[in-house]
Amino acid sequence: MMAERLGVSRSTYARVEKGDPTVALGVYAMALFVLGFGAVLGDLVDPGRDEHGLMLDAQRVPKRVHVKRNPVAT
């Protein structure tokens, strides 16, 4: 029944149960969703919760911004 809900073959679902790394990540994500863990997966991939990534982004922001001025043509 689980393989049917995931939309995969029984053999693929058996590989999921064994933790086969060659099974597509989307199948694992769908399995989590079917089992009621979709919100947990959403939290895991939420960029707003990635403190390290946010810190690296903040370091890339320039300290000062220089605006180039165009000379006024007369």
PDB file of N, CA, C, O and CB in Angstrom:
ATOM      1  N   MET A   1       0.832  -1.181   0.000  1.00  0.00           N
ATOM      2  CA  MET A   1       0.000   0.000   0.000  1.00  0.00           C
ATOM      3  C   MET A   1       0.887   1.259   0.000  1.00  0.00           C
ATOM      4  O   MET A   1       0.565   2.247  -0.659  1.00  0.00           O
ATOM      5  CB  MET A   1      -0.953  -0.010   1.221  1.00  0.00           C
ATOM      6  N   MET A   2       1.996   1.216   0.737  1.00  0.00           N
ATOM      7  CA  MET A   2       2.886   2.382   0.800  1.00  0.00           C
ATOM      8  C   MET A   2       3.503   2.672  -0.573  1.00  0.00           C
ATOM      9  O   MET A   2       3.596   3.833  -0.972  1.00  0.00           O
ATOM     10  CB  MET A   2       4.001   2.153   1.846  1.00  0.00           C
ATOM     11  N   ALA A   3       3.920   1.640  -1.289  1.00  0.00           N
ATOM     12  CA  ALA A   3       4.488   1.833  -2.630  1.00  0.00           C
ATOM     13  C   ALA A   3       3.467   2.494  -3.545  1.00  0.00           C
ATOM     14  O   ALA A   3       3.818   3.351  -4.356  1.00  0.00           O
ATOM     15  CB  ALA A   3       4.949   0.486  -3.229  1.00  0.00           C
ATOM     16  N   GLU A   4       2.206   2.097  -3.419  1.00  0.00           N
ATOM     17  CA  GLU A   4       1.147   2.684  -4.235  1.00  0.00           C
ATOM     18  C   GLU A   4       0.962   4.160  -3.895  1.00  0.00           C
ATOM     19  O   GLU A   4       0.790   4.989  -4.789  1.00  0.00           O
ATOM     20  CB  GLU A   4      -0.173   1.922  -4.034  1.00  0.00           C
ATOM     21  N   ARG A   5       0.997   4.483  -2.616  1.00  0.00           N
ATOM     22  CA  ARG A   5       0.838   5.890  -2.204  1.00  0.00           C
ATOM     23  C   ARG A   5       2.003   6.749  -2.679  1.00  0.00           C
ATOM     24  O   ARG A   5       1.832   7.926  -2.997  1.00  0.00           O
ATOM     25  CB  ARG A   5       0.713   5.989  -0.679  1.00  0.00           C
ATOM     26  N   LEU A   6       3.191   6.147  -2.723  1.00  0.00           N
ATOM     27  CA  LEU A   6       4.366   6.898  -3.172  1.00  0.00           C
ATOM     28  C   LEU A   6       4.434   6.995  -4.689  1.00  0.00           C
ATOM     29  O   LEU A   6       5.142   7.842  -5.234  1.00  0.00           O
ATOM     30  CB  LEU A   6       5.635   6.251  -2.644  1.00  0.00           C
ATOM     31  N   GLY A   7       3.696   6.124  -5.366  1.00  0.00           N
ATOM     32  CA  GLY A   7       3.726   6.119  -6.818  1.00  0.00           C
ATOM     33  C   GLY A   7       4.972   5.455  -7.364  1.00  0.00           C
ATOM     34  O   GLY A   7       5.458   5.825  -8.432  1.00  0.00           O
ATOM     35  N   VAL A   8       5.500   4.467  -6.630  1.00  0.00           N
ATOM     36  CA  VAL A   8       6.694   3.749  -7.072  1.00  0.00           C
ATOM     37  C   VAL A   8       6.398   2.251  -7.071  1.00  0.00           C
ATOM     38  O   VAL A   8       5.374   1.801  -6.557  1.00  0.00           O
ATOM     39  CB  VAL A   8       7.918   4.074  -6.157  1.00  0.00           C
ATOM     40  N   SER A   9       7.309   1.503  -7.653  1.00  0.00           N
ATOM     41  CA  SER A   9       7.141   0.048  -7.675  1.00  0.00           C
ATOM     42  C   SER A   9       7.461  -0.528  -6.292  1.00  0.00           C
ATOM     43  O   SER A   9       8.062   0.135  -5.447  1.00  0.00           O
ATOM     44  CB  SER A   9       8.053  -0.598  -8.763  1.00  0.00           C
ATOM     45  N   ARG A  10       7.049  -1.759  -6.091  1.00  0.00           N
ATOM     46  CA  ARG A  10       7.328  -2.425  -4.812  1.00  0.00           C
ATOM     47  C   ARG A  10       8.829  -2.602  -4.608  1.00  0.00           C
ATOM     48  O   ARG A  10       9.329  -2.489  -3.489  1.00  0.00           O
ATOM     49  CB  ARG A  10       6.623  -3.795  -4.749  1.00  0.00           C
ATOM     50  N   SER A  11       9.539  -2.877  -5.691  1.00  0.00           N
ATOM     51  CA  SER A  11      10.989  -3.059  -5.562  1.00  0.00           C
ATOM     52  C   SER A  11      11.673  -1.744  -5.163  1.00  0.00           C
ATOM     53  O   SER A  11      12.616  -1.746  -4.372  1.00  0.00           O
ATOM     54  CB  SER A  11      11.583  -3.588  -6.888  1.00  0.00           C
ATOM     55  N   THR A  12      11.196  -0.637  -5.709  1.00  0.00           N
ATOM     56  CA  THR A  12      11.765   0.660  -5.317  1.00  0.00           C
ATOM     57  C   THR A  12      11.460   0.951  -3.855  1.00  0.00           C
ATOM     58  O   THR A  12      12.319   1.443  -3.124  1.00  0.00           O
ATOM     59  CB  THR A  12      11.213   1.794  -6.211  1.00  0.00           C
ATOM     60  N   TYR A  13      10.245   0.648  -3.432  1.00  0.00           N
ATOM     61  CA  TYR A  13       9.906   0.872  -2.030  1.00  0.00           C
ATOM     62  C   TYR A  13      10.733  -0.022  -1.112  1.00  0.00           C
ATOM     63  O   TYR A  13      11.111   0.401  -0.019  1.00  0.00           O
ATOM     64  CB  TYR A  13       8.416   0.625  -1.799  1.00  0.00           C
ATOM     65  N   ALA A  14      11.016  -1.236  -1.534  1.00  0.00           N
ATOM     66  CA  ALA A  14      11.871  -2.124  -0.741  1.00  0.00           C
ATOM     67  C   ALA A  14      13.266  -1.517  -0.609  1.00  0.00           C
ATOM     68  O   ALA A  14      13.891  -1.623   0.447  1.00  0.00           O
ATOM     69  CB  ALA A  14      11.952  -3.536  -1.385  1.00  0.00           C
ATOM     70  N   ARG A  15      13.759  -0.880  -1.678  1.00  0.00           N
ATOM     71  CA  ARG A  15      15.068  -0.210  -1.615  1.00  0.00           C
ATOM     72  C   ARG A  15      15.013   0.992  -0.675  1.00  0.00           C
ATOM     73  O   ARG A  15      15.995   1.281   0.010  1.00  0.00           O
ATOM     74  CB  ARG A  15      15.518   0.240  -3.025  1.00  0.00           C
ATOM     75  N   VAL A  16      13.881   1.697  -0.632  1.00  0.00           N
ATOM     76  CA  VAL A  16      13.708   2.812   0.304  1.00  0.00           C
ATOM     77  C   VAL A  16      13.804   2.304   1.733  1.00  0.00           C
ATOM     78  O   VAL A  16      14.473   2.907   2.573  1.00  0.00           O
ATOM     79  CB  VAL A  16      12.352   3.522   0.074  1.00  0.00           C
ATOM     80  N   GLU A  17      13.130   1.189   2.004  1.00  0.00           N
ATOM     81  CA  GLU A  17      13.156   0.627   3.354  1.00  0.00           C
ATOM     82  C   GLU A  17      14.562   0.224   3.776  1.00  0.00           C
ATOM     83  O   GLU A  17      14.895   0.270   4.961  1.00  0.00           O
ATOM     84  CB  GLU A  17      12.230  -0.574   3.438  1.00  0.00           C
ATOM     85  N   LYS A  18      15.385  -0.171   2.815  1.00  0.00           N
ATOM     86  CA  LYS A  18      16.765  -0.568   3.114  1.00  0.00           C
ATOM     87  C   LYS A  18      17.709   0.639   3.183  1.00  0.00           C
ATOM     88  O   LYS A  18      18.863   0.509   3.591  1.00  0.00           O
ATOM     89  CB  LYS A  18      17.265  -1.554   2.057  1.00  0.00           C
ATOM     90  N   GLY A  19      17.207   1.812   2.782  1.00  0.00           N
ATOM     91  CA  GLY A  19      18.039   3.014   2.811  1.00  0.00           C
ATOM     92  C   GLY A  19      18.982   3.132   1.634  1.00  0.00           C
ATOM     93  O   GLY A  19      20.042   3.747   1.747  1.00  0.00           O
ATOM     94  N   ASP A  20      18.612   2.555   0.514  1.00  0.00           N
ATOM     95  CA  ASP A  20      19.443   2.577  -0.687  1.00  0.00           C
ATOM     96  C   ASP A  20      19.678   4.022  -1.146  1.00  0.00           C
ATOM     97  O   ASP A  20      18.717   4.738  -1.431  1.00  0.00           O
ATOM     98  CB  ASP A  20      18.783   1.751  -1.816  1.00  0.00           C
ATOM     99  N   PRO A  21      20.944   4.461  -1.220  1.00  0.00           N
ATOM    100  CA  PRO A  21      21.225   5.847  -1.611  1.00  0.00           C
ATOM    101  C   PRO A  21      20.988   6.131  -3.087  1.00  0.00           C
ATOM    102  O   PRO A  21      21.029   7.292  -3.494  1.00  0.00           O
ATOM    103  CB  PRO A  21      22.641   6.185  -1.274  1.00  0.00           C
ATOM    104  N   THR A  22      20.738   5.101  -3.906  1.00  0.00           N
ATOM    105  CA  THR A  22      20.507   5.347  -5.328  1.00  0.00           C
ATOM    106  C   THR A  22      19.049   5.690  -5.633  1.00  0.00           C
ATOM    107  O   THR A  22      18.721   6.057  -6.761  1.00  0.00           O
ATOM    108  CB  THR A  22      20.924   4.135  -6.134  1.00  0.00           C
ATOM    109  N   VAL A  23      18.176   5.574  -4.634  1.00  0.00           N
ATOM    110  CA  VAL A  23      16.777   5.949  -4.822  1.00  0.00           C
ATOM    111  C   VAL A  23      16.700   7.474  -4.816  1.00  0.00           C
ATOM    112  O   VAL A  23      17.366   8.129  -4.014  1.00  0.00           O
ATOM    113  CB  VAL A  23      15.855   5.324  -3.705  1.00  0.00           C
ATOM    114  N   ALA A  24      15.897   8.030  -5.700  1.00  0.00           N
ATOM    115  CA  ALA A  24      15.781   9.480  -5.824  1.00  0.00           C
ATOM    116  C   ALA A  24      15.330  10.121  -4.511  1.00  0.00           C
ATOM    117  O   ALA A  24      14.494   9.574  -3.792  1.00  0.00           O
ATOM    118  CB  ALA A  24      14.804   9.835  -6.943  1.00  0.00           C
ATOM    119  N   LEU A  25      15.890  11.270  -4.220  1.00  0.00           N
ATOM    120  CA  LEU A  25      15.564  11.989  -2.997  1.00  0.00           C
ATOM    121  C   LEU A  25      14.078  12.334  -2.934  1.00  0.00           C
ATOM    122  O   LEU A  25      13.495  12.389  -1.851  1.00  0.00           O
ATOM    123  CB  LEU A  25      16.402  13.259  -2.894  1.00  0.00           C
ATOM    124  N   GLY A  26      13.471  12.564  -4.085  1.00  0.00           N
ATOM    125  CA  GLY A  26      12.054  12.876  -4.124  1.00  0.00           C
ATOM    126  C   GLY A  26      11.188  11.753  -3.576  1.00  0.00           C
ATOM    127  O   GLY A  26      10.137  12.008  -2.988  1.00  0.00           O
ATOM    128  N   VAL A  27      11.621  10.515  -3.766  1.00  0.00           N
ATOM    129  CA  VAL A  27      10.875   9.375  -3.239  1.00  0.00           C
ATOM    130  C   VAL A  27      10.938   9.390  -1.712  1.00  0.00           C
ATOM    131  O   VAL A  27       9.933   9.148  -1.044  1.00  0.00           O
ATOM    132  CB  VAL A  27      11.436   8.036  -3.801  1.00  0.00           C
ATOM    133  N   TYR A  28      12.105   9.669  -1.171  1.00  0.00           N
ATOM    134  CA  TYR A  28      12.239   9.771   0.291  1.00  0.00           C
ATOM    135  C   TYR A  28      11.400  10.929   0.830  1.00  0.00           C
ATOM    136  O   TYR A  28      10.761  10.807   1.875  1.00  0.00           O
ATOM    137  CB  TYR A  28      13.723   9.960   0.690  1.00  0.00           C
ATOM    138  N   ALA A  29      11.406  12.045   0.115  1.00  0.00           N
ATOM    139  CA  ALA A  29      10.610  13.193   0.542  1.00  0.00           C
ATOM    140  C   ALA A  29       9.119  12.854   0.526  1.00  0.00           C
ATOM    141  O   ALA A  29       8.388  13.215   1.448  1.00  0.00           O
ATOM    142  CB  ALA A  29      10.889  14.407  -0.362  1.00  0.00           C
ATOM    143  N   MET A  30       8.676  12.166  -0.510  1.00  0.00           N
ATOM    144  CA  MET A  30       7.271  11.771  -0.587  1.00  0.00           C
ATOM    145  C   MET A  30       6.932  10.792   0.531  1.00  0.00           C
ATOM    146  O   MET A  30       5.842  10.860   1.099  1.00  0.00           O
ATOM    147  CB  MET A  30       6.958  11.145  -1.958  1.00  0.00           C
ATOM    148  N   ALA A  31       7.848   9.888   0.855  1.00  0.00           N
ATOM    149  CA  ALA A  31       7.617   8.937   1.954  1.00  0.00           C
ATOM    150  C   ALA A  31       7.445   9.696   3.273  1.00  0.00           C
ATOM    151  O   ALA A  31       6.565   9.364   4.068  1.00  0.00           O
ATOM    152  CB  ALA A  31       8.797   7.920   2.062  1.00  0.00           C
ATOM    153  N   LEU A  32       8.268  10.698   3.504  1.00  0.00           N
ATOM    154  CA  LEU A  32       8.124  11.497   4.725  1.00  0.00           C
ATOM    155  C   LEU A  32       6.782  12.212   4.748  1.00  0.00           C
ATOM    156  O   LEU A  32       6.129  12.287   5.789  1.00  0.00           O
ATOM    157  CB  LEU A  32       9.267  12.517   4.842  1.00  0.00           C
ATOM    158  N   PHE A  33       6.371  12.737   3.597  1.00  0.00           N
ATOM    159  CA  PHE A  33       5.087  13.427   3.504  1.00  0.00           C
ATOM    160  C   PHE A  33       3.939  12.470   3.797  1.00  0.00           C
ATOM    161  O   PHE A  33       3.033  12.802   4.560  1.00  0.00           O
ATOM    162  CB  PHE A  33       4.912  14.056   2.115  1.00  0.00           C
ATOM    163  N   VAL A  34       3.975  11.277   3.190  1.00  0.00           N
ATOM    164  CA  VAL A  34       2.911  10.289   3.385  1.00  0.00           C
ATOM    165  C   VAL A  34       2.835   9.857   4.851  1.00  0.00           C
ATOM    166  O   VAL A  34       1.749   9.598   5.370  1.00  0.00           O
ATOM    167  CB  VAL A  34       3.143   9.061   2.480  1.00  0.00           C
ATOM    168  N   LEU A  35       3.991   9.782   5.514  1.00  0.00           N
ATOM    169  CA  LEU A  35       4.033   9.373   6.915  1.00  0.00           C
ATOM    170  C   LEU A  35       3.711  10.511   7.880  1.00  0.00           C
ATOM    171  O   LEU A  35       3.677  10.307   9.094  1.00  0.00           O
ATOM    172  CB  LEU A  35       5.391   8.811   7.238  1.00  0.00           C
ATOM    173  N   GLY A  36       3.476  11.702   7.346  1.00  0.00           N
ATOM    174  CA  GLY A  36       3.103  12.829   8.196  1.00  0.00           C
ATOM    175  C   GLY A  36       4.264  13.682   8.667  1.00  0.00           C
ATOM    176  O   GLY A  36       4.117  14.476   9.597  1.00  0.00           O
ATOM    177  N   PHE A  37       5.424  13.525   8.029  1.00  0.00           N
ATOM    178  CA  PHE A  37       6.598  14.300   8.420  1.00  0.00           C
ATOM    179  C   PHE A  37       6.948  15.368   7.389  1.00  0.00           C
ATOM    180  O   PHE A  37       8.105  15.780   7.299  1.00  0.00           O
ATOM    181  CB  PHE A  37       7.785  13.377   8.627  1.00  0.00           C
ATOM    182  N   GLY A  38       5.975  15.817   6.614  1.00  0.00           N
ATOM    183  CA  GLY A  38       6.215  16.818   5.587  1.00  0.00           C
ATOM    184  C   GLY A  38       6.683  18.144   6.160  1.00  0.00           C
ATOM    185  O   GLY A  38       7.546  18.802   5.579  1.00  0.00           O
ATOM    186  N   ALA A  39       6.119  18.546   7.300  1.00  0.00           N
ATOM    187  CA  ALA A  39       6.515  19.821   7.915  1.00  0.00           C
ATOM    188  C   ALA A  39       7.955  19.771   8.398  1.00  0.00           C
ATOM    189  O   ALA A  39       8.677  20.764   8.310  1.00  0.00           O
ATOM    190  CB  ALA A  39       5.585  20.169   9.085  1.00  0.00           C
ATOM    191  N   VAL A  40       8.374  18.626   8.903  1.00  0.00           N
ATOM    192  CA  VAL A  40       9.757  18.475   9.365  1.00  0.00           C
ATOM    193  C   VAL A  40      10.714  18.632   8.199  1.00  0.00           C
ATOM    194  O   VAL A  40      11.753  19.280   8.323  1.00  0.00           O
ATOM    195  CB  VAL A  40       9.966  17.107  10.047  1.00  0.00           C
ATOM    196  N   LEU A  41      10.363  18.039   7.062  1.00  0.00           N
ATOM    197  CA  LEU A  41      11.190  18.172   5.872  1.00  0.00           C
ATOM    198  C   LEU A  41      11.220  19.628   5.407  1.00  0.00           C
ATOM    199  O   LEU A  41      12.268  20.129   4.996  1.00  0.00           O
ATOM    200  CB  LEU A  41      10.669  17.256   4.749  1.00  0.00           C
ATOM    201  N   GLY A  42      10.088  20.298   5.469  1.00  0.00           N
ATOM    202  CA  GLY A  42      10.037  21.710   5.097  1.00  0.00           C
ATOM    203  C   GLY A  42      10.924  22.569   5.981  1.00  0.00           C
ATOM    204  O   GLY A  42      11.582  23.492   5.502  1.00  0.00           O
ATOM    205  N   ASP A  43      10.941  22.265   7.266  1.00  0.00           N
ATOM    206  CA  ASP A  43      11.816  22.999   8.189  1.00  0.00           C
ATOM    207  C   ASP A  43      13.284  22.737   7.880  1.00  0.00           C
ATOM    208  O   ASP A  43      14.125  23.625   8.018  1.00  0.00           O
ATOM    209  CB  ASP A  43      11.510  22.610   9.641  1.00  0.00           C
ATOM    210  N   LEU A  44      13.582  21.523   7.464  1.00  0.00           N
ATOM    211  CA  LEU A  44      14.960  21.145   7.175  1.00  0.00           C
ATOM    212  C   LEU A  44      15.519  21.922   5.996  1.00  0.00           C
ATOM    213  O   LEU A  44      16.693  22.293   6.001  1.00  0.00           O
ATOM    214  CB  LEU A  44      15.050  19.658   6.902  1.00  0.00           C
ATOM    215  N   VAL A  45      14.701  22.170   4.993  1.00  0.00           N
ATOM    216  CA  VAL A  45      15.184  22.843   3.789  1.00  0.00           C
ATOM    217  C   VAL A  45      14.866  24.337   3.766  1.00  0.00           C
ATOM    218  O   VAL A  45      15.107  24.992   2.752  1.00  0.00           O
ATOM    219  CB  VAL A  45      14.590  22.189   2.572  1.00  0.00           C
ATOM    220  N   ASP A  46      14.338  24.886   4.841  1.00  0.00           N
ATOM    221  CA  ASP A  46      14.002  26.309   4.920  1.00  0.00           C
ATOM    222  C   ASP A  46      15.283  27.134   5.041  1.00  0.00           C
ATOM    223  O   ASP A  46      15.984  27.020   6.047  1.00  0.00           O
ATOM    224  CB  ASP A  46      13.056  26.588   6.122  1.00  0.00           C
ATOM    225  N   PRO A  47      15.609  27.967   4.038  1.00  0.00           N
ATOM    226  CA  PRO A  47      16.843  28.743   4.098  1.00  0.00           C
ATOM    227  C   PRO A  47      16.861  29.742   5.254  1.00  0.00           C
ATOM    228  O   PRO A  47      17.936  30.137   5.706  1.00  0.00           O
ATOM    229  CB  PRO A  47      17.046  29.475   2.798  1.00  0.00           C
ATOM    230  N   GLY A  48      15.708  30.149   5.731  1.00  0.00           N
ATOM    231  CA  GLY A  48      15.658  31.085   6.853  1.00  0.00           C
ATOM    232  C   GLY A  48      16.116  30.477   8.166  1.00  0.00           C
ATOM    233  O   GLY A  48      16.392  31.203   9.122  1.00  0.00           O
ATOM    234  N   ARG A  49      16.198  29.162   8.225  1.00  0.00           N
ATOM    235  CA  ARG A  49      16.635  28.477   9.440  1.00  0.00           C
ATOM    236  C   ARG A  49      18.104  28.065   9.379  1.00  0.00           C
ATOM    237  O   ARG A  49      18.619  27.461  10.320  1.00  0.00           O
ATOM    238  CB  ARG A  49      15.773  27.255   9.683  1.00  0.00           C
ATOM    239  N   ASP A  50      18.771  28.388   8.287  1.00  0.00           N
ATOM    240  CA  ASP A  50      20.180  28.028   8.104  1.00  0.00           C
ATOM    241  C   ASP A  50      21.060  29.154   8.638  1.00  0.00           C
ATOM    242  O   ASP A  50      21.430  30.068   7.902  1.00  0.00           O
ATOM    243  CB  ASP A  50      20.496  27.748   6.602  1.00  0.00           C
ATOM    244  N   GLU A  51      21.390  29.079   9.916  1.00  0.00           N
ATOM    245  CA  GLU A  51      22.156  30.159  10.557  1.00  0.00           C
ATOM    246  C   GLU A  51      23.526  30.347   9.913  1.00  0.00           C
ATOM    247  O   GLU A  51      23.972  31.478   9.723  1.00  0.00           O
ATOM    248  CB  GLU A  51      22.326  29.872  12.047  1.00  0.00           C
ATOM    249  N   HIS A  52      24.184  29.263   9.584  1.00  0.00           N
ATOM    250  CA  HIS A  52      25.512  29.367   8.977  1.00  0.00           C
ATOM    251  C   HIS A  52      25.426  30.017   7.594  1.00  0.00           C
ATOM    252  O   HIS A  52      26.232  30.887   7.264  1.00  0.00           O
ATOM    253  CB  HIS A  52      26.168  27.974   8.873  1.00  0.00           C
ATOM    254  N   GLY A  53      24.458  29.598   6.794  1.00  0.00           N
ATOM    255  CA  GLY A  53      24.281  30.189   5.477  1.00  0.00           C
ATOM    256  C   GLY A  53      23.930  31.662   5.546  1.00  0.00           C
ATOM    257  O   GLY A  53      24.417  32.455   4.740  1.00  0.00           O
ATOM    258  N   LEU A  54      23.090  32.036   6.501  1.00  0.00           N
ATOM    259  CA  LEU A  54      22.736  33.450   6.663  1.00  0.00           C
ATOM    260  C   LEU A  54      23.946  34.274   7.085  1.00  0.00           C
ATOM    261  O   LEU A  54      24.104  35.415   6.650  1.00  0.00           O
ATOM    262  CB  LEU A  54      21.611  33.606   7.694  1.00  0.00           C
ATOM    263  N   MET A  55      24.805  33.700   7.932  1.00  0.00           N
ATOM    264  CA  MET A  55      26.018  34.403   8.354  1.00  0.00           C
ATOM    265  C   MET A  55      26.943  34.610   7.154  1.00  0.00           C
ATOM    266  O   MET A  55      27.512  35.690   6.994  1.00  0.00           O
ATOM    267  CB  MET A  55      26.749  33.614   9.475  1.00  0.00           C
ATOM    268  N   LEU A  56      27.100  33.583   6.308  1.00  0.00           N
ATOM    269  CA  LEU A  56      27.944  33.724   5.122  1.00  0.00           C
ATOM    270  C   LEU A  56      27.386  34.770   4.168  1.00  0.00           C
ATOM    271  O   LEU A  56      28.152  35.533   3.577  1.00  0.00           O
ATOM    272  CB  LEU A  56      28.079  32.384   4.404  1.00  0.00           C
ATOM    273  N   ASP A  57      26.071  34.822   4.006  1.00  0.00           N
ATOM    274  CA  ASP A  57      25.456  35.848   3.163  1.00  0.00           C
ATOM    275  C   ASP A  57      25.718  37.246   3.715  1.00  0.00           C
ATOM    276  O   ASP A  57      26.001  38.174   2.957  1.00  0.00           O
ATOM    277  CB  ASP A  57      23.948  35.605   3.042  1.00  0.00           C
ATOM    278  N   ALA A  58      25.623  37.394   5.026  1.00  0.00           N
ATOM    279  CA  ALA A  58      25.856  38.700   5.650  1.00  0.00           C
ATOM    280  C   ALA A  58      27.298  39.152   5.445  1.00  0.00           C
ATOM    281  O   ALA A  58      27.555  40.348   5.312  1.00  0.00           O
ATOM    282  CB  ALA A  58      25.528  38.645   7.151  1.00  0.00           C
ATOM    283  N   GLN A  59      28.233  38.220   5.417  1.00  0.00           N
ATOM    284  CA  GLN A  59      29.638  38.577   5.210  1.00  0.00           C
ATOM    285  C   GLN A  59      29.899  39.035   3.779  1.00  0.00           C
ATOM    286  O   GLN A  59      30.836  39.796   3.537  1.00  0.00           O
ATOM    287  CB  GLN A  59      30.538  37.391   5.545  1.00  0.00           C
ATOM    288  N   ARG A  60      29.084  38.581   2.829  1.00  0.00           N
ATOM    289  CA  ARG A  60      29.268  38.954   1.426  1.00  0.00           C
ATOM    290  C   ARG A  60      28.705  40.325   1.095  1.00  0.00           C
ATOM    291  O   ARG A  60      29.025  40.884   0.046  1.00  0.00           O
ATOM    292  CB  ARG A  60      28.626  37.929   0.538  1.00  0.00           C
ATOM    293  N   VAL A  61      27.884  40.871   1.959  1.00  0.00           N
ATOM    294  CA  VAL A  61      27.292  42.184   1.697  1.00  0.00           C
ATOM    295  C   VAL A  61      28.384  43.242   1.844  1.00  0.00           C
ATOM    296  O   VAL A  61      29.081  43.268   2.858  1.00  0.00           O
ATOM    297  CB  VAL A  61      26.090  42.474   2.669  1.00  0.00           C
ATOM    298  N   PRO A  62      28.541  44.110   0.852  1.00  0.00           N
ATOM    299  CA  PRO A  62      29.584  45.137   0.948  1.00  0.00           C
ATOM    300  C   PRO A  62      29.304  46.098   2.097  1.00  0.00           C
ATOM    301  O   PRO A  62      28.156  46.420   2.402  1.00  0.00           O
ATOM    302  CB  PRO A  62      29.695  45.914  -0.372  1.00  0.00           C
ATOM    303  N   LYS A  63      30.397  46.549   2.729  1.00  0.00           N
ATOM    304  CA  LYS A  63      30.268  47.489   3.851  1.00  0.00           C
ATOM    305  C   LYS A  63      29.796  48.858   3.376  1.00  0.00           C
ATOM    306  O   LYS A  63      28.997  49.519   4.041  1.00  0.00           O
ATOM    307  CB  LYS A  63      31.606  47.628   4.588  1.00  0.00           C
ATOM    308  N   ARG A  64      30.296  49.269   2.230  1.00  0.00           N
ATOM    309  CA  ARG A  64      29.911  50.558   1.658  1.00  0.00           C
ATOM    310  C   ARG A  64      29.512  50.357   0.209  1.00  0.00           C
ATOM    311  O   ARG A  64      30.038  49.493  -0.492  1.00  0.00           O
ATOM    312  CB  ARG A  64      31.063  51.592   1.771  1.00  0.00           C
ATOM    313  N   VAL A  65      28.585  51.163  -0.209  1.00  0.00           N
ATOM    314  CA  VAL A  65      28.153  51.115  -1.602  1.00  0.00           C
ATOM    315  C   VAL A  65      28.521  52.439  -2.239  1.00  0.00           C
ATOM    316  O   VAL A  65      28.147  53.502  -1.744  1.00  0.00           O
ATOM    317  CB  VAL A  65      26.617  50.830  -1.725  1.00  0.00           C
ATOM    318  N   HIS A  66      29.256  52.371  -3.340  1.00  0.00           N
ATOM    319  CA  HIS A  66      29.644  53.576  -4.064  1.00  0.00           C
ATOM    320  C   HIS A  66      28.727  53.731  -5.270  1.00  0.00           C
ATOM    321  O   HIS A  66      28.651  52.851  -6.127  1.00  0.00           O
ATOM    322  CB  HIS A  66      31.141  53.517  -4.503  1.00  0.00           C
ATOM    323  N   VAL A  67      28.036  54.855  -5.322  1.00  0.00           N
ATOM    324  CA  VAL A  67      27.129  55.125  -6.424  1.00  0.00           C
ATOM    325  C   VAL A  67      27.883  55.931  -7.467  1.00  0.00           C
ATOM    326  O   VAL A  67      28.436  56.988  -7.164  1.00  0.00           O
ATOM    327  CB  VAL A  67      25.852  55.879  -5.942  1.00  0.00           C
ATOM    328  N   LYS A  68      27.903  55.431  -8.691  1.00  0.00           N
ATOM    329  CA  LYS A  68      28.560  56.167  -9.768  1.00  0.00           C
ATOM    330  C   LYS A  68      27.622  57.270 -10.226  1.00  0.00           C
ATOM    331  O   LYS A  68      26.441  57.034 -10.480  1.00  0.00           O
ATOM    332  CB  LYS A  68      28.945  55.225 -10.957  1.00  0.00           C
ATOM    333  N   ARG A  69      28.152  58.453 -10.327  1.00  0.00           N
ATOM    334  CA  ARG A  69      27.338  59.588 -10.770  1.00  0.00           C
ATOM    335  C   ARG A  69      27.629  59.869 -12.232  1.00  0.00           C
ATOM    336  O   ARG A  69      28.781  59.904 -12.664  1.00  0.00           O
ATOM    337  CB  ARG A  69      27.613  60.850  -9.905  1.00  0.00           C
ATOM    338  N   ASN A  70      26.572  60.066 -12.969  1.00  0.00           N
ATOM    339  CA  ASN A  70      26.714  60.426 -14.377  1.00  0.00           C
ATOM    340  C   ASN A  70      26.843  61.938 -14.463  1.00  0.00           C
ATOM    341  O   ASN A  70      26.067  62.669 -13.847  1.00  0.00           O
ATOM    342  CB  ASN A  70      25.503  59.912 -15.228  1.00  0.00           C
ATOM    343  N   PRO A  71      27.823  62.406 -15.227  1.00  0.00           N
ATOM    344  CA  PRO A  71      27.931  63.869 -15.401  1.00  0.00           C
ATOM    345  C   PRO A  71      26.723  64.399 -16.166  1.00  0.00           C
ATOM    346  O   PRO A  71      26.236  63.771 -17.106  1.00  0.00           O
ATOM    347  CB  PRO A  71      29.244  64.243 -16.149  1.00  0.00           C
ATOM    348  N   VAL A  72      26.264  65.541 -15.751  1.00  0.00           N
ATOM    349  CA  VAL A  72      25.092  66.144 -16.388  1.00  0.00           C
ATOM    350  C   VAL A  72      25.529  66.743 -17.717  1.00  0.00           C
ATOM    351  O   VAL A  72      26.447  67.561 -17.773  1.00  0.00           O
ATOM    352  CB  VAL A  72      24.436  67.232 -15.470  1.00  0.00           C
ATOM    353  N   ALA A  73      24.859  66.324 -18.782  1.00  0.00           N
ATOM    354  CA  ALA A  73      25.185  66.838 -20.113  1.00  0.00           C
ATOM    355  C   ALA A  73      24.472  68.164 -20.322  1.00  0.00           C
ATOM    356  O   ALA A  73      23.278  68.289 -20.047  1.00  0.00           O
ATOM    357  CB  ALA A  73      24.790  65.820 -21.222  1.00  0.00           C
ATOM    358  N   THR A  74      25.215  69.158 -20.812  1.00  0.00           N
ATOM    359  CA  THR A  74      24.611  70.464 -21.093  1.00  0.00           C
ATOM    360  C   THR A  74      24.826  70.877 -22.509  1.00  0.00           C
ATOM    361  O   THR A  74      24.381  71.952 -22.913  1.00  0.00           O
ATOM    362  CB  THR A  74      25.162  71.517 -20.178  1.00  0.00           C
TER     363      THR A  74
END
